[in-house]
């Protein structure tokens, strides 16, 4: 029983460390927002991987307007780095560093919500 409790505690501590690491501020422009799940949505087969699939702003703007396989809650992640910078007047690191309500406001302002 003690061994099982120790294993359970170790697993919980490992999960907490992983969660804390995911919540740490992103250090590269390619990193997904801290609130994103540990695995890209593409891993579940539901959405395209935004790291390898990029679309022009015009194909992503507007409610319900998106290419097949694009996660509608993360349209901004499908922009190239250059188009992201032009659209938001900031890089991905700065965008991820903003409060969620500010990110939402920016996405609404640019038609990506």
JOMO-V306218 format. One record per pair of residues at least 24 apart in sequence whose C-alpha atoms are under 7 Angstrom apart, sorted by the first residue. I is the first residue (numbers start at 0). J is the second residue. Records with the same first field share a line. If there is no record, write none. Layout:
I->J, J
This chain:
25->92
26->92
27->92
28->90, 91, 92
32->95
46->70
49->76, 77
52->77
53->77, 78, 79
54->78
59->111
60->110, 111
61->110, 111, 112
62->112
74->111
75->111
